[in-house]
Amino acid sequence: MADSVASKTATLRAIPSVDQLLRTPEAAQLESAVGIQRLTAMAREVIAQLRTQIQSEALNGYTKDALLTESIERLRNVSQREALSSLRRVINATGVILHTNLGRAPLSAAARAAVVEQAAGYCTLEYDPTTGSRGKRGAHAEELLTQLTGAEAALIVNNCASAALLILTVLARDGETIVSRGELVEIGGDFRVPEVMSNSGTRMIEVGSTNRTRLDDYRQAIKSDTRLIMRVHPSNYRIIGFTASPELSQLASLAHESGLPLYEDAGSGVLNDLSLYGLRDEPIVSESIAAGVDLVSFSGDKLLGATQAGLIVGRREIINRLRKHSLYRALRVDKLCLAAIEATLEAHRRGAIEEIPALRMLALPKDVIEERARNFVAQLPGDDSDGLTATIVSGQSAIGGGSGPNTHPETALIALKHGRLSADDVERKLRHFPTPIIARISDDLVLLDLRTVDVQDEADLLNALTSLTT
């Protein structure tokens, strides 16, 4: 017992000091990356861990040199973990086009250039160079939105939940908002329609049932305190079978006869008919406006193909009320977001959807993806029963981002199997490359879908897989 206590005491005395650890060449290299203040905090954290583990007898018997070596290695590990937690580029090989965890829609080349070249420095955010006076933030993007949707006016805030919060606050605070029970959705990130309504100060009046809501249900719910009728697109789920809901034009007529505005949360932001690519159940914003909806909100980073934003289009009088409300200032977007949105909307106006990555990926037919996959696999080293083998199998991609849950484009997948490594091991190794490669696993195979892999990223993907063949 005495020997054990003596050993522990000796080991505790051998722990390097924070100052000693900071004077090592390895720490000096890390200082340029994290700064001395953070490096000092990391060193204290490492020393505290060593002390705790020695007291629990997990590291007893370590020499002074061994503890210093262990401290340096742990310092490196802490620094590496922090570096890996920062925002990084990845290669999305999952086949999920609007992958929420990976940033949803990738920006087009024009949108990226606009962010860097037009908005990263000083820019005409709220300045009119023709008059030399103050200009209106987002004026061009708003004009593009009205042209593309047929709405009278437009407004842009930082996401679709913000758009709903602003609209409900301005139009229905201290009053009632009518919504169908089948539309009380929860979207990713704990966004729930009832909670947004509660935060806005409106009282939610549910009508109909989960699967069937009739026009008369709305009509009977209209009272003196009613301020708004709200229609919510279910986005990430569908109710099928014995269902019923009124047409938007019918709902708009009822709302206007009652002196109420009709607001639709359209979700994905479809500006053009995408049924040719299998997407038939997402509302087209211009059709909602034509049906008489007074306000439509939708996302910027889904099928619109831009950056995160909540886009609002509709009647000028209502848009002006939203713009003048103090909450708008808290929710408005910055110059980088506006630059990306403008460039993306300009591509939509030209009808150049092939310039928008998310829509280009959606439009890719299976045979084109299969040809790319076969050409890619042909570049891998020959089959090795003890190494990596790759085959082509049929599969399905996904839209993602709460859009088109019933739409699964047919695709060709590269199926990977390794002679010595499990599918989990291969997937983990791919994630740990300098540019992480995100794949999916099914039936003990690692699956890569080139639908969501940029052609320019194939070289990095090939190098990563080649390294796994040895």
Backbone torsions as a table, in degrees:
resi	resn	phi	psi	omega
1	MET	NA	-45.1	179.5
2	ALA	-63.7	-38.8	178.1
3	ASP	-61.9	-40.3	-179.3
4	SER	-64.3	-43.0	179.5
5	VAL	-65.4	-41.6	-179.6
6	ALA	-63.9	-41.2	179.3
7	SER	-63.3	-42.3	179.6
8	LYS	-64.5	-43.3	-179.5
9	THR	-62.9	-41.5	-179.6
10	ALA	-65.2	-40.3	-179.9
11	THR	-67.0	-40.2	178.0
12	LEU	-61.7	-38.7	179.3
13	ARG	-68.9	-23.5	-178.7
14	ALA	-82.7	-8.1	179.7
15	ILE	-61.9	130.2	178.2
16	PRO	-66.0	150.8	175.2
17	SER	-76.2	163.3	176.8
18	VAL	-59.3	-42.6	-178.9
19	ASP	-63.0	-40.8	178.9
20	GLN	-63.2	-40.3	179.4
21	LEU	-66.3	-38.7	-179.2
22	LEU	-70.0	-22.0	-179.7
23	ARG	-84.7	-4.9	179.9
24	THR	-71.0	150.2	178.5
25	PRO	-57.8	-35.1	-179.0
26	GLU	-65.1	-41.0	178.4
27	ALA	-67.0	-37.2	178.4
28	ALA	-60.3	-38.1	178.2
29	GLN	-66.1	-39.4	-179.6
30	LEU	-70.2	-28.1	-176.3
31	GLU	-59.6	-38.0	-178.6
32	SER	-66.7	-22.5	-178.5
33	ALA	-89.9	-36.6	-172.8
34	VAL	-115.3	-15.3	-177.5
35	GLY	88.8	152.0	-173.9
36	ILE	-66.6	-34.4	-177.9
37	GLN	-64.9	-46.8	179.7
38	ARG	-69.9	-37.7	-179.6
39	LEU	-62.7	-39.4	178.1
40	THR	-63.0	-42.8	178.5
41	ALA	-63.2	-39.7	178.5
42	MET	-65.0	-40.7	-179.8
43	ALA	-64.1	-42.1	177.0
44	ARG	-61.9	-39.1	178.5
45	GLU	-62.9	-42.5	-179.7
46	VAL	-65.0	-45.3	-179.3
47	ILE	-63.5	-39.8	178.7
48	ALA	-64.0	-38.9	177.7
49	GLN	-63.2	-44.8	179.8
50	LEU	-59.7	-45.0	-178.4
51	ARG	-61.5	-42.8	179.6
52	THR	-62.8	-42.5	-177.5
53	GLN	-71.2	-33.8	176.9
54	ILE	-67.8	-41.0	179.2
55	GLN	-64.9	-27.7	176.7
56	SER	-90.3	6.4	176.9
57	GLU	68.8	22.1	177.4
58	ALA	-81.1	-23.6	-177.6
59	LEU	-125.0	22.3	-178.8
60	ASN	-62.6	145.9	176.4
61	GLY	92.0	-4.9	178.6
62	TYR	-69.4	138.3	175.1
63	THR	-79.2	170.3	179.6
64	LYS	-60.7	-44.4	179.9
65	ASP	-65.5	-39.3	-179.5
66	ALA	-65.8	-38.3	178.8
67	LEU	-69.0	-35.9	176.9
68	LEU	-66.4	-42.8	177.3
69	THR	-61.1	-42.6	178.7
70	GLU	-64.2	-39.5	179.9
71	SER	-64.0	-43.3	179.8
72	ILE	-62.4	-44.0	-179.7
73	GLU	-63.8	-41.2	179.8
74	ARG	-68.1	-35.2	177.3
75	LEU	-63.0	-43.3	176.0
76	ARG	-59.7	-43.8	-177.8
77	ASN	-63.7	-41.2	178.1
78	VAL	-62.6	-43.7	179.5
79	SER	-63.3	-41.3	-179.6
80	GLN	-66.0	-41.1	178.5
81	ARG	-60.9	-41.4	179.3
82	GLU	-65.5	-41.3	179.9
83	ALA	-63.1	-39.8	-178.3
84	LEU	-71.5	-20.6	-179.2
85	SER	-83.5	-8.3	179.8
86	SER	-77.0	166.1	179.4
87	LEU	-66.2	126.4	-176.7
88	ARG	-137.9	154.9	174.3
89	ARG	-73.8	140.9	175.0
90	VAL	-130.1	163.1	171.5
91	ILE	-101.6	117.4	-177.9
92	ASN	-89.8	101.0	178.7
93	ALA	-106.9	20.5	-177.4
94	THR	-81.1	-22.6	-174.0
95	GLY	83.8	2.0	175.4
96	VAL	-91.5	110.4	-170.4
97	ILE	-66.6	-49.0	-178.7
98	LEU	-105.4	66.7	-175.6
99	HIS	-75.2	108.8	-175.0
100	THR	-58.5	-41.9	-178.2
101	ASN	-69.8	-17.9	-179.4
102	LEU	-107.3	15.4	173.6
103	GLY	97.3	11.3	179.8
104	ARG	54.9	-135.1	-169.8
105	ALA	-67.0	126.8	172.4
106	PRO	-72.9	146.9	-178.1
107	LEU	-77.4	150.2	175.8
108	SER	-71.7	166.7	177.9
109	ALA	-61.0	-39.5	179.7
110	ALA	-66.0	-39.0	179.2
111	ALA	-67.1	-40.7	178.0
112	ARG	-63.7	-43.5	179.4
113	ALA	-63.2	-39.1	-180.0
114	ALA	-63.4	-40.5	179.1
115	VAL	-61.9	-45.8	-175.4
116	VAL	-76.7	-47.8	-170.1
117	GLU	-86.7	-29.4	-175.0
118	GLN	-105.2	-29.5	-170.8
119	ALA	-119.0	-15.3	-174.7
120	ALA	-67.7	-29.6	177.4
121	GLY	-104.7	-151.0	173.8
122	TYR	-66.1	144.1	-177.7
123	CYS	-155.3	174.7	-177.2
124	THR	-87.0	51.4	-177.2
125	LEU	-60.6	-50.5	178.4
126	GLU	-134.9	47.7	-177.4
127	TYR	-142.4	134.6	178.9
128	ASP	-105.7	104.6	-176.5
129	PRO	-68.3	-19.2	179.5
130	THR	-73.6	-31.2	-179.0
131	THR	-109.5	-16.6	-177.4
132	GLY	74.6	15.9	-178.5
133	SER	-116.9	176.8	-179.4
134	ARG	-65.1	137.9	177.7
135	GLY	-108.7	-179.1	-178.7
136	LYS	-99.6	127.6	178.4
137	ARG	-60.0	130.3	175.1
138	GLY	73.1	18.3	-174.6
139	ALA	-60.6	-43.3	-176.8
140	HIS	-69.6	-42.7	178.3
141	ALA	-61.5	-40.8	178.9
142	GLU	-64.6	-40.1	178.2
143	GLU	-64.0	-40.7	177.1
144	LEU	-61.5	-40.5	179.3
145	LEU	-63.0	-40.9	179.2
146	THR	-66.8	-38.2	178.7
147	GLN	-64.8	-38.9	-175.7
148	LEU	-80.6	-23.0	-175.4
149	THR	-111.9	-14.6	-176.5
150	GLY	79.3	9.1	179.3
151	ALA	-79.9	161.4	179.8
152	GLU	-76.1	-33.9	-176.0
153	ALA	-153.5	169.5	-177.5
154	ALA	-148.4	160.9	179.2
155	LEU	-150.5	148.5	-178.0
156	ILE	-126.7	128.3	174.8
157	VAL	-123.3	-175.5	-166.5
158	ASN	-81.5	-15.9	168.6
159	ASN	-165.9	176.7	-173.4
160	CYS	-71.6	-31.3	175.8
161	ALA	-64.7	-38.4	176.3
162	SER	-62.7	-40.3	178.7
163	ALA	-60.3	-45.7	179.4
164	ALA	-63.6	-42.9	-179.8
165	LEU	-61.9	-44.7	-179.9
166	LEU	-63.3	-46.6	-177.8
167	ILE	-63.5	-46.9	-178.5
168	LEU	-66.2	-37.0	179.1
169	THR	-65.4	-46.6	-175.4
170	VAL	-72.9	-41.3	-172.3
171	LEU	-93.1	-23.7	-168.9
172	ALA	-135.2	8.4	178.8
173	ARG	-60.5	136.5	-178.8
174	ASP	66.6	16.9	175.2
175	GLY	-135.9	-163.3	-176.7
176	GLU	-114.0	144.2	174.7
177	THR	-121.0	127.3	-178.7
178	ILE	-93.8	132.3	179.2
179	VAL	-146.8	147.0	179.0
180	SER	-72.1	143.3	177.3
181	ARG	-60.7	-29.8	-179.7
182	GLY	-75.0	-1.0	-177.2
183	GLU	-117.0	12.2	-179.4
184	LEU	-85.4	72.6	-168.1
185	VAL	-85.6	159.0	165.1
186	GLU	-118.8	123.9	178.5
187	ILE	-105.9	169.9	-177.5
188	GLY	-52.2	151.0	179.7
189	GLY	78.3	22.5	176.4
190	ASP	64.7	26.9	173.5
191	PHE	-80.0	115.1	179.7
192	ARG	-123.3	131.5	-179.0
193	VAL	-55.3	-47.5	-179.6
194	PRO	-58.3	-36.9	-178.3
195	GLU	-72.2	-38.4	176.2
196	VAL	-63.1	-40.8	177.3
197	MET	-61.3	-44.4	-179.5
198	SER	-62.0	-42.6	-179.6
199	ASN	-65.9	-28.2	-178.6
200	SER	-78.7	-16.0	-179.2
201	GLY	92.8	5.4	176.1
202	THR	-93.1	156.1	176.6
203	ARG	-99.6	125.0	-178.2
204	MET	-80.4	128.0	175.1
205	ILE	-112.9	110.2	-178.9
206	GLU	-84.1	138.6	177.8
207	VAL	-130.9	158.0	178.3
208	GLY	72.1	-158.8	178.6
209	SER	-125.7	-179.9	-177.7
210	THR	-57.9	-40.7	-173.6
211	ASN	-108.1	-15.4	-177.8
212	ARG	-140.0	120.4	174.9
213	THR	-131.4	126.0	-176.5
214	ARG	-103.4	164.7	179.3
215	LEU	-60.9	-37.9	179.8
216	ASP	-63.7	-28.4	176.8
217	ASP	-61.9	-42.4	176.6
218	TYR	-66.5	-46.0	-176.5
219	ARG	-58.3	-44.7	-177.2
220	GLN	-69.9	-20.1	-178.2
221	ALA	-87.0	-13.5	-177.9
222	ILE	-71.6	122.0	179.9
223	LYS	-128.7	-175.7	-179.0
224	SER	-66.0	-25.5	-179.5
225	ASP	-90.6	-1.6	-179.2
226	THR	-69.1	130.8	-179.6
227	ARG	-116.4	-22.3	-170.2
228	LEU	-159.3	144.4	167.0
229	ILE	-109.3	129.7	-175.4
230	MET	-118.1	133.9	175.2
231	ARG	-116.2	126.5	-177.4
232	VAL	-117.0	122.2	174.7
233	HIS	-73.1	131.9	-172.4
234	PRO	-69.3	-10.1	172.6
235	SER	56.5	-84.3	-168.1
236	ASN	-94.9	14.1	173.9
237	TYR	-155.1	166.3	177.0
238	ARG	-137.3	141.5	171.8
239	ILE	-101.8	121.5	-176.9
240	ILE	-122.5	165.3	178.9
241	GLY	100.9	-123.8	-176.0
242	PHE	-82.8	84.0	-174.6
243	THR	-129.5	160.1	175.5
244	ALA	-161.6	140.8	172.9
245	SER	-157.6	146.9	-178.0
246	PRO	-69.4	153.5	173.6
247	GLU	-65.5	152.4	179.3
248	LEU	-59.3	-39.0	-179.6
249	SER	-63.3	-37.1	177.3
250	GLN	-66.7	-42.7	-179.6
251	LEU	-66.7	-37.8	178.5
252	ALA	-64.8	-42.0	179.1
253	SER	-62.4	-43.3	178.3
254	LEU	-62.4	-44.7	-178.8
255	ALA	-61.2	-44.6	-176.1
256	HIS	-72.3	-34.4	175.1
257	GLU	-62.4	-29.4	-178.2
258	SER	-94.6	4.4	-179.9
259	GLY	71.3	29.3	-177.5
260	LEU	-117.5	150.1	171.8
261	PRO	-83.0	151.9	174.8
262	LEU	-111.7	126.1	-178.7
263	TYR	-118.1	131.1	176.6
264	GLU	-117.3	125.2	169.4
265	ASP	-90.3	100.5	-171.4
266	ALA	-87.5	-10.8	172.6
267	GLY	81.3	-91.3	-162.3
268	SER	-81.2	-17.9	176.9
269	GLY	77.1	50.0	177.6
270	VAL	-83.0	121.0	-180.0
271	LEU	-98.8	-21.5	-178.7
272	ASN	-133.4	159.1	179.5
273	ASP	-65.4	118.0	-179.9
274	LEU	-109.9	18.8	-178.4
275	SER	-63.7	-26.3	178.1
276	LEU	-59.8	-25.8	-178.8
277	TYR	-103.4	17.2	175.1
278	GLY	89.6	0.7	-177.7
279	LEU	-99.3	101.1	-172.3
280	ARG	-118.0	-7.6	-171.7
281	ASP	-115.9	19.9	174.5
282	GLU	-104.7	132.7	-178.6
283	PRO	-65.8	139.2	175.1
284	ILE	-90.8	123.9	-170.5
285	VAL	-57.9	-43.4	-178.8
286	SER	-63.3	-33.1	178.8
287	GLU	-70.9	-34.8	176.3
288	SER	-64.8	-43.4	177.7
289	ILE	-62.7	-43.6	-179.6
290	ALA	-65.0	-28.0	-180.0
291	ALA	-77.4	-7.4	176.6
292	GLY	106.6	6.6	177.9
293	VAL	-65.9	135.6	-176.0
294	ASP	-81.5	-34.4	177.7
295	LEU	-140.8	136.2	174.5
296	VAL	-128.7	130.9	173.8
297	SER	-116.8	149.1	-179.7
298	PHE	-159.7	167.3	-173.8
299	SER	-85.9	151.6	176.4
300	GLY	-90.1	-24.1	-171.8
301	ASP	-105.0	19.6	175.5
302	LYS	-107.3	-118.4	-174.9
303	LEU	-76.2	-8.7	169.0
304	LEU	-68.2	-35.4	174.7
305	GLY	88.2	21.2	-179.2
306	ALA	-111.6	-146.7	-178.8
307	THR	-97.3	172.8	179.7
308	GLN	-59.7	127.9	176.9
309	ALA	-170.8	158.4	171.0
310	GLY	-110.5	114.4	-176.3
311	LEU	-99.9	130.6	-178.4
312	ILE	-122.1	127.2	176.0
313	VAL	-129.7	152.5	178.8
314	GLY	160.5	-152.4	-176.9
315	ARG	-67.9	138.1	-175.8
316	ARG	-60.3	-42.8	-177.1
317	GLU	-60.1	-40.3	-179.4
318	ILE	-74.8	-40.4	178.4
319	ILE	-59.6	-39.9	178.6
320	ASN	-63.2	-38.0	177.2
321	ARG	-63.8	-41.3	178.5
322	LEU	-63.6	-42.9	-176.8
323	ARG	-63.4	-35.6	-176.3
324	LYS	-81.2	-12.8	-177.7
325	HIS	-74.4	142.0	-177.3
326	SER	-61.1	-28.0	-179.8
327	LEU	-64.5	-29.2	-179.0
328	TYR	-58.3	-40.7	-178.3
329	ARG	-61.3	-34.7	179.5
330	ALA	-73.3	-20.4	-172.7
331	LEU	-109.4	-5.9	-173.7
332	ARG	-68.9	162.9	-175.2
333	VAL	-94.8	164.5	-179.1
334	ASP	-95.4	-179.6	-174.2
335	LYS	-66.6	-34.6	-179.1
336	LEU	-65.6	-43.8	178.8
337	CYS	-63.0	-44.7	-179.1
338	LEU	-63.3	-39.1	179.1
339	ALA	-61.9	-44.0	179.6
340	ALA	-66.3	-40.3	-179.8
341	ILE	-66.1	-43.8	179.0
342	GLU	-57.7	-48.9	-178.0
343	ALA	-62.1	-38.3	-179.7
344	THR	-70.0	-42.9	179.1
345	LEU	-65.6	-33.9	177.0
346	GLU	-64.1	-36.7	175.8
347	ALA	-65.2	-41.3	176.1
348	HIS	-61.1	-41.2	-178.1
349	ARG	-64.1	-35.8	177.9
350	ARG	-76.7	-10.6	-175.5
351	GLY	75.5	18.3	-175.9
352	ALA	-94.8	64.1	-176.1
353	ILE	-67.8	-18.7	178.2
354	GLU	-66.5	-17.0	177.4
355	GLU	-79.3	-16.1	-175.7
356	ILE	-97.4	111.0	-171.5
357	PRO	-51.4	-46.1	-176.3
358	ALA	-61.4	-41.6	-179.4
359	LEU	-75.1	-32.5	176.3
360	ARG	-65.1	-41.4	177.6
361	MET	-63.8	-42.4	179.7
362	LEU	-60.7	-36.8	-175.0
363	ALA	-79.7	-10.8	-176.2
364	LEU	-65.6	122.2	176.2
365	PRO	-77.5	159.6	-176.5
366	LYS	-59.7	-39.0	-174.8
367	ASP	-65.9	-33.3	177.4
368	VAL	-68.3	-42.1	178.7
369	ILE	-65.9	-39.7	-179.7
370	GLU	-64.1	-39.7	178.3
371	GLU	-64.6	-42.3	176.3
372	ARG	-60.6	-44.0	-178.3
373	ALA	-62.6	-43.0	-179.6
374	ARG	-66.1	-41.3	178.1
375	ASN	-64.5	-35.9	-179.9
376	PHE	-68.1	-48.9	-178.3
377	VAL	-61.8	-34.0	-179.5
378	ALA	-63.5	-20.6	-179.7
379	GLN	-86.3	-11.9	178.3
380	LEU	-73.9	153.3	174.4
381	PRO	-56.9	158.2	-177.1
382	GLY	-58.7	157.7	-178.8
383	ASP	-55.9	138.6	177.9
384	ASP	-137.1	117.6	-175.4
385	SER	-61.1	-22.1	-179.6
386	ASP	-98.1	-3.7	-178.4
387	GLY	-120.4	-140.3	-174.7
388	LEU	-95.8	133.1	172.8
389	THR	-121.6	146.7	-177.7
390	ALA	-132.0	131.1	176.3
391	THR	-129.4	164.7	178.5
392	ILE	-104.9	127.3	178.8
393	VAL	-131.0	155.7	177.2
394	SER	-77.7	150.1	178.6
395	GLY	-165.5	-164.3	-179.6
396	GLN	-133.4	143.5	172.0
397	SER	-93.0	-177.7	177.8
398	ALA	-141.9	151.4	177.6
399	ILE	-74.6	-51.0	178.5
400	GLY	79.1	-177.8	177.7
401	GLY	61.1	23.7	-178.6
402	GLY	74.3	18.1	-179.1
403	SER	-114.1	141.3	173.8
404	GLY	49.1	56.9	-178.1
405	PRO	-63.2	-21.2	178.7
406	ASN	-94.5	1.8	-177.9
407	THR	-102.5	118.8	-179.2
408	HIS	-132.3	87.5	-177.6
409	PRO	-57.6	135.3	177.0
410	GLU	-65.8	141.4	-177.9
411	THR	-146.9	174.1	173.5
412	ALA	-116.0	127.9	-175.3
413	LEU	-107.3	144.7	170.2
414	ILE	-90.8	114.7	-177.5
415	ALA	-98.6	121.5	-176.7
416	LEU	-107.4	137.5	174.4
417	LYS	-139.7	140.1	-177.0
418	HIS	-118.6	140.3	-177.3
419	GLY	-69.3	-29.5	-176.1
420	ARG	-112.4	-20.2	-174.7
421	LEU	-111.1	145.4	175.1
422	SER	-75.8	167.7	177.1
423	ALA	-60.3	-39.2	178.1
424	ASP	-62.7	-39.3	179.3
425	ASP	-65.0	-44.4	-179.9
426	VAL	-63.3	-46.2	180.0
427	GLU	-60.5	-40.4	180.0
428	ARG	-66.5	-42.1	178.2
429	LYS	-61.9	-39.9	179.0
430	LEU	-63.2	-38.4	179.6
431	ARG	-68.2	-21.9	-174.5
432	HIS	-99.2	9.5	173.5
433	PHE	-72.1	158.9	-179.3
434	PRO	-49.9	-42.2	167.9
435	THR	-104.7	102.9	-175.1
436	PRO	-55.8	137.9	176.9
437	ILE	-108.7	119.1	-175.4
438	ILE	-101.4	117.8	-177.6
439	ALA	-121.8	-175.9	173.8
440	ARG	-130.4	160.7	-177.5
441	ILE	-120.1	136.7	174.1
442	SER	-151.9	132.7	178.5
443	ASP	52.8	43.3	177.9
444	ASP	62.1	25.7	174.7
445	LEU	-121.6	142.0	171.0
446	VAL	-88.8	124.6	-174.3
447	LEU	-110.7	131.9	177.2
448	LEU	-117.5	128.6	179.1
449	ASP	-113.6	111.4	-176.9
450	LEU	-72.9	-5.1	176.0
451	ARG	-54.7	-39.1	-175.6
452	THR	-103.6	12.5	177.1
453	VAL	-104.3	120.5	177.0
454	ASP	-63.3	142.0	-179.6
455	VAL	-55.4	-35.9	-179.0
456	GLN	-68.9	-16.5	179.7
457	ASP	-91.3	-5.1	-177.1
458	GLU	-63.7	-33.8	-179.5
459	ALA	-63.4	-44.2	177.8
460	ASP	-64.1	-39.8	178.9
461	LEU	-64.6	-42.1	179.5
462	LEU	-63.5	-44.2	179.4
463	ASN	-61.5	-40.3	179.8
464	ALA	-64.3	-45.2	-178.9
465	LEU	-69.3	-36.4	178.6
466	THR	-61.2	-37.9	-179.4
467	SER	-67.1	-21.9	179.3
468	LEU	-85.5	-7.8	-178.0
469	THR	-82.5	-15.7	-175.9
470	THR	-94.4	NA	NA
